[in-house]
Amino acid sequence: MEKNILRKILGVVVIIAICLISFVGIYERQGNTMVNILPNYQLGMNLDGSRSVKLSVSDHTHEIIYDADGNISTDGTNEDGSLKEGYTKKDEPVNKEEMLNTKNYETSKEIIKKRLKTIKVSQYIIRQNKENGEIVIELPENMRNRSNYI
C-alpha cells in the first residue's frame, strides 16, 4: 500500500517538474546575463492553430495564334472570333512536361523557404509531394491581427 502511494506522489512530482521546466526553463549565468540552456521551443502553432496554404502545379493551357510564317500573332482573329486566313491556333501548356521534375519541385520549395525567412516568418511547416510537386505550407494563426481581416 505504501509503495503504491509513494509511486503516485513521485509521478505527480515528476509531472510538475517537467511542466515547470518546460514553461520556465533552466537558466545558467553567462557573463552578466542569465541564459536559458534549453532550446527555445516555439509553441505558437500548437496553441492557436494554423492556416494551411496549398500550392499545386498549374495544368492550364493558353492559346497561341501563329501567322502564316509561324510567328506569334496577337491580332489573328476576326471580329466574330474566328481565325483569319493562314493563321493557326495552338493550345500549349503553361508548364512544359520537361519542367515537371523533382529537381524543379525541390527548387520551388527552397525559394518559398527563403521568402519566408526574408519576411521574418519563424514558425512554419512545409510539406511537399515529390510526385506531383504539390506544396502545403502551414503558418501559425495570428489572433491579434485577425480583426484587420474581418
C-alpha positions as CSV (number, residue, x, y, z in Angstrom):
1,M,0.0,0.0,0.0
2,E,2.8,2.4,0.9
3,K,4.7,1.6,-2.4
4,N,1.6,2.5,-4.4
5,I,1.1,5.9,-2.6
6,L,4.8,6.6,-3.0
7,R,4.7,5.9,-6.8
8,K,1.7,8.2,-7.2
9,I,3.4,11.0,-5.3
10,L,6.6,10.5,-7.2
11,G,4.6,10.6,-10.5
12,V,2.9,13.8,-9.6
13,V,6.2,15.4,-8.6
14,V,7.8,14.4,-11.9
15,I,4.9,15.8,-13.9
16,I,5.0,19.1,-12.0
17,A,8.8,19.3,-12.5
18,I,8.5,18.7,-16.3
19,C,5.8,21.3,-16.6
20,L,7.9,23.9,-14.7
21,I,11.0,23.2,-16.7
22,S,9.0,23.4,-20.0
23,F,7.3,26.7,-19.1
24,V,10.1,28.4,-17.1
25,G,13.3,26.8,-18.4
26,I,16.6,26.1,-16.9
27,Y,18.9,29.1,-16.7
28,E,22.6,29.5,-16.0
29,R,24.8,32.5,-15.6
30,Q,26.9,33.5,-18.7
31,G,28.7,36.8,-18.1
32,N,26.2,39.3,-16.7
33,T,23.1,37.6,-18.0
34,M,21.1,34.6,-17.3
35,V,20.7,32.3,-20.4
36,N,18.2,29.5,-20.8
37,I,20.2,26.4,-21.6
38,L,17.2,24.5,-23.0
39,P,16.4,25.0,-26.7
40,N,13.8,27.6,-27.5
41,Y,10.6,25.7,-28.1
42,Q,8.2,27.5,-30.4
43,L,4.7,26.5,-29.4
44,G,2.8,29.2,-31.3
45,M,1.3,26.8,-33.8
46,N,0.2,24.4,-31.1
47,L,-1.7,27.0,-29.1
48,D,-3.8,28.9,-31.7
49,G,-3.9,26.6,-34.7
50,S,-2.5,27.3,-38.1
51,R,-3.5,28.2,-41.6
52,S,-2.7,25.9,-44.5
53,V,-1.7,27.2,-47.9
54,K,-1.8,24.6,-50.7
55,L,0.2,25.3,-53.8
56,S,0.0,23.0,-56.8
57,V,1.5,22.9,-60.3
58,S,-0.8,24.5,-62.9
59,D,-2.1,22.3,-65.6
60,H,-3.7,25.1,-67.6
61,T,-3.1,25.8,-71.2
62,H,-3.0,29.0,-73.1
63,E,-3.9,29.7,-76.7
64,I,-1.2,30.9,-79.0
65,I,-2.1,32.1,-82.5
66,Y,0.5,31.8,-85.2
67,D,0.5,33.7,-88.5
68,A,1.4,32.1,-91.9
69,D,5.1,32.5,-91.3
70,G,5.0,30.7,-87.9
71,N,5.4,33.9,-85.8
72,I,3.2,34.5,-82.7
73,S,0.4,37.0,-83.5
74,T,-1.9,39.0,-81.2
75,D,-4.4,40.0,-83.9
76,G,-5.1,36.7,-85.6
77,T,-8.8,36.7,-85.1
78,N,-11.7,38.3,-86.9
79,E,-14.4,40.4,-85.1
80,D,-16.6,37.3,-84.8
81,G,-13.8,35.3,-83.0
82,S,-12.8,33.1,-86.0
83,L,-9.2,32.8,-87.2
84,K,-8.0,34.9,-90.1
85,E,-7.0,33.0,-93.2
86,G,-3.5,31.5,-92.9
87,Y,-3.5,31.7,-89.1
88,T,-3.4,28.7,-86.8
89,K,-4.3,28.3,-83.2
90,K,-2.4,26.0,-80.8
91,D,-3.1,25.2,-77.1
92,E,0.2,25.0,-75.2
93,P,0.5,24.0,-71.5
94,V,1.7,26.7,-69.1
95,N,4.2,24.3,-67.6
96,K,6.0,22.2,-70.2
97,E,6.4,18.4,-69.5
98,E,10.2,18.5,-69.2
99,M,9.9,21.2,-66.5
100,L,7.8,18.9,-64.2
101,N,10.5,17.1,-62.3
102,T,11.6,16.6,-58.7
103,K,14.6,18.9,-59.0
104,N,12.3,21.8,-60.0
105,Y,9.8,20.9,-57.3
106,E,12.6,21.0,-54.7
107,T,13.9,24.3,-56.1
108,S,10.4,25.8,-55.6
109,K,10.3,24.6,-52.0
110,E,13.7,26.2,-51.3
111,I,12.6,29.5,-52.9
112,I,9.5,29.5,-50.6
113,K,11.7,28.9,-47.6
114,K,14.0,31.8,-48.5
115,R,11.0,34.1,-49.0
116,L,9.5,33.1,-45.6
117,K,12.9,33.9,-44.0
118,T,13.1,37.2,-45.8
119,I,9.8,38.3,-44.4
120,K,10.9,37.0,-41.0
121,V,8.4,34.2,-40.6
122,S,10.0,32.0,-38.0
123,Q,7.3,29.4,-37.5
124,Y,6.1,27.4,-40.5
125,I,5.9,23.8,-41.7
126,I,6.4,23.0,-45.4
127,R,5.4,19.6,-46.8
128,Q,5.9,18.6,-50.4
129,N,4.6,15.8,-52.5
130,K,7.6,14.9,-54.7
131,E,5.4,13.0,-57.3
132,N,3.2,15.9,-58.4
133,G,5.0,19.0,-56.9
134,E,2.2,20.0,-54.5
135,I,3.4,22.1,-51.6
136,V,1.5,22.6,-48.3
137,I,2.6,25.4,-46.1
138,E,1.3,25.7,-42.5
139,L,1.6,29.1,-40.9
140,P,0.5,30.0,-37.3
141,E,-2.8,31.7,-36.7
142,N,-2.3,35.3,-35.7
143,M,-5.2,36.1,-33.4
144,R,-4.1,39.7,-32.7
145,N,-4.4,40.8,-36.3
146,R,-7.5,38.8,-37.1
147,S,-9.8,41.8,-36.6
148,N,-8.0,43.5,-39.5
149,Y,-9.3,40.9,-42.0
150,I,-12.9,40.7,-40.8
